[in-house]
Amino acid sequence: MSRTALRAVFAAVALTLVVLAGAAFVLWADLEPTERSALAAVLTQPRVGLLVLFVVVLAAGIALYVRRLLAVTVGPAQRIAEALRLIAQANPAHRTREEGAPELQAVARAVNELAEARSRLLHDVEATVHDAKARVEEERNRLAALVSELDQSVLVCNHEGRILLYNAAAQGLLGGADAGARADLLGLGRSVFGVLDRGLIQHAIEAMEGQIARLERESVHFVTATRDGRLLRVQAAPVLNVGEGLAGSGEPDRGRAANAALTGYVLLLSDVTESIDADAKSVGLLQGLVEGTRAALANIRAAIENVTEHPEMDAARRARFGAIIQDEAVRLSDRLNLATAQAAERLRARWPLEEMRGEDLLTLARARIERRAGLSTKLESVDPELWLRVDSFSLAQALSYLARRLKDEFAVREVRFRLLPVGGHAQLDVLWRGAPLAPETAFAWENDAFTHGGEDSPLSLAQVVERHGGEAWYQRDLPAQIAYFRLLLPLGAQRADARARAKLPGRPEFYDFDLFQRSPATDALDERPLTDLAYTVIDTETTGLNPAEGDEIIAIGAVRIVNGRLLRGETFESLVDPQRHLGEASIAVHGITPEMLAGQPTIDEVLPRFHRFAEETVLVGHNAAFDMRFLQLKEARTGVRFDQPVLDTLLLSAVVHPAQPSHGLEEIASRLSVDVVGRHTALGDAVTAAGVFLRLLPLLAERGIRTLGEARVAAEKTYYARLKY
Amino acid sequence: MGKRVLIADDEPNIVASLEFLMEQAGFEVRVAANGEQALELAASFRPDLVLLDIMLPKRSGYEVCQRLKSDPATRDMKVVMVSAKGRDVEVAKGVELGADAYVVKPFSTRELVAKVREMLASP
């Protein structure tokens, strides 16, 4: 029984006794002495005993009743209070028992209902938050996918010039000429001044800020050159911190917009080298032609005018003028031929043409013919490697028009297609068996509008073919009983994969909007949280284990981690010619043969490029001391010094799991369930080590290791740190 | 024996030179100023060789060539297309439609005469 209950019972009994005693006393005091003695005579021993017994029973009864009363009120009430506290603070799913007095049962029921309602509310809130997060994530992904697939090169930078979004087109444009250099300069978190001139960007920022202050909305353009001499046209637009850019707001709220500050900017880039070049060439061609023709005609005209106006001229002189006219005419012909040949490329059709696989065009045309004209179609012989430069829609219309007309006017039921490259063009034949057309009919069909063949376009076959810079005609093979329309169309350039392909499986990371929030690093690197820093995770393959005894690097692989994310699109990979013999034992480990290394760049070329790739990051490696020793030994020779901090995943794993016997890369990876990619290739091992490093970070945080300085200190203390190369 | 040449071109300035050229070379010459006339003269004059421009009124040189080559009566006539249309697709079309030769303007008169002689010499 609880203290409260005990006290209550005691109090009740005490009260009763006091009341009874009081009553007895009052009675006794009230009585006359004679009545008192009479009462005393009555209260004999047995009767007093009975009276006491009665009082005791009464007290007990009262005690029990009070106890029972308390049991149905105080106890349950306390339990309800406890339950409420539990529900509110610790366990929203807890419910209280319905017990005790009916009123308290009602309270308990109400409490449970309230708890239920609260649970549902919490659940709904959680679901809403989850949905909102998912929607934001989806929109981000859509934006990223959109931007990454744009033909136009896009860069988004924060105010300091850190790149926080770029797309594949930008990577292709700015990445540099050779594949190895591609990843060096352009990457998330890197400075844009590595690829574009700082002065120009400053100037553009000033122009944008000026416009913001004046509430104007012109876009800022400039033309700049890249390191490898190409011309880029850059269009800059500001990103404002008010949450709304100037785009889209008609009359910006003057007060707010005036305070809007530039937090970043978007750059749209286009390579105008070729178009400027092409324009220059065309103009030059035309001018040359005009000037040359004027000169030649002048010579001819002067000569012939002389001859006609002076018939008395002597024969020798007339012969000379004749020769001049002949000579100039021939030279003019030659010049014309040359100009025609040069201009052949520039005589493009008026409408834009697209590169398309021949097979795809035929698929398109066949679908259209089968659907609209209702004929069956077949392919007779098609070159699968053939690419065309065509306006696919109007061509599909043209082919469907021919098919429909053949069906309507000559009951042709099937047409077949041939598509082959012939003499620098694509030859597309539309064949059928049966009634051949008369040539006049065919010529008429070439010039009739498509409306005669069920297509609603005013164009004719001749016009469409002319648009492509091609030709078309009709031919029949009477003995074989087939007839065909033959179209000569321009061949397209076979499309090599121009865009940079991702070297690793997985979607390349092209954006990181969190970098908007980054402020310039004011703390020393050691004070910075591990999750904030950028890392280059590196792995090397070497000829052997003894750097001091002449072993050399034969491969370097690295991948970047920015803002806690492994950037699969930003990698560095290079084989290195070690300029020495490669031992059998080492070939067995990494599988790199001397043949693979022949012709590769030497360490003098690769190391400076790698140094640029790893600029401004912390280096991470598995057994990093080994790799770093190799890099250090090359300092004198290449002039490249790696002075950034280094973290070793082997040591960090020992910090986190000191009791484990093995800290080999594969063991750690399996412990932390990281996929091993490309074991014993430099890039593969670097990616695995990067995955391990990311998994180690939260485990380190659990042990209180959160900053770079703390990690370095902890790593040094581990047993393995005693082994030095 | 004298070979007959039909010149089909609507530009008088070139016709004058071609006619002069062919007559100097010893051929009998007739001139047609449009496609219809060319076909008529082909039937009546029965030339051994036709100097055929492409951009003719009434019917294009391509049409005339195809007609001549598909008609057994005129199939054996040699057709030399002489035209300012010089793109390779246009030359390909001319050849495929049956032209025995295709000369792009401007041309060398000496070479043209040599070619005509050569074509008329072979069967």
Interface residues (C-beta under 8 A of the other chain):
Chain A: A329 V330 L332 S333 L336 T340 A344 G423 G424 H425 P439 E440 F443 G469 G470 E471 W473 Q475 R486 L488
Chain B: S60 Y62 E63 Q66 R67 S70 G86 R87 D88 V89 E90 A92 K93 E96 L97 P106 S108
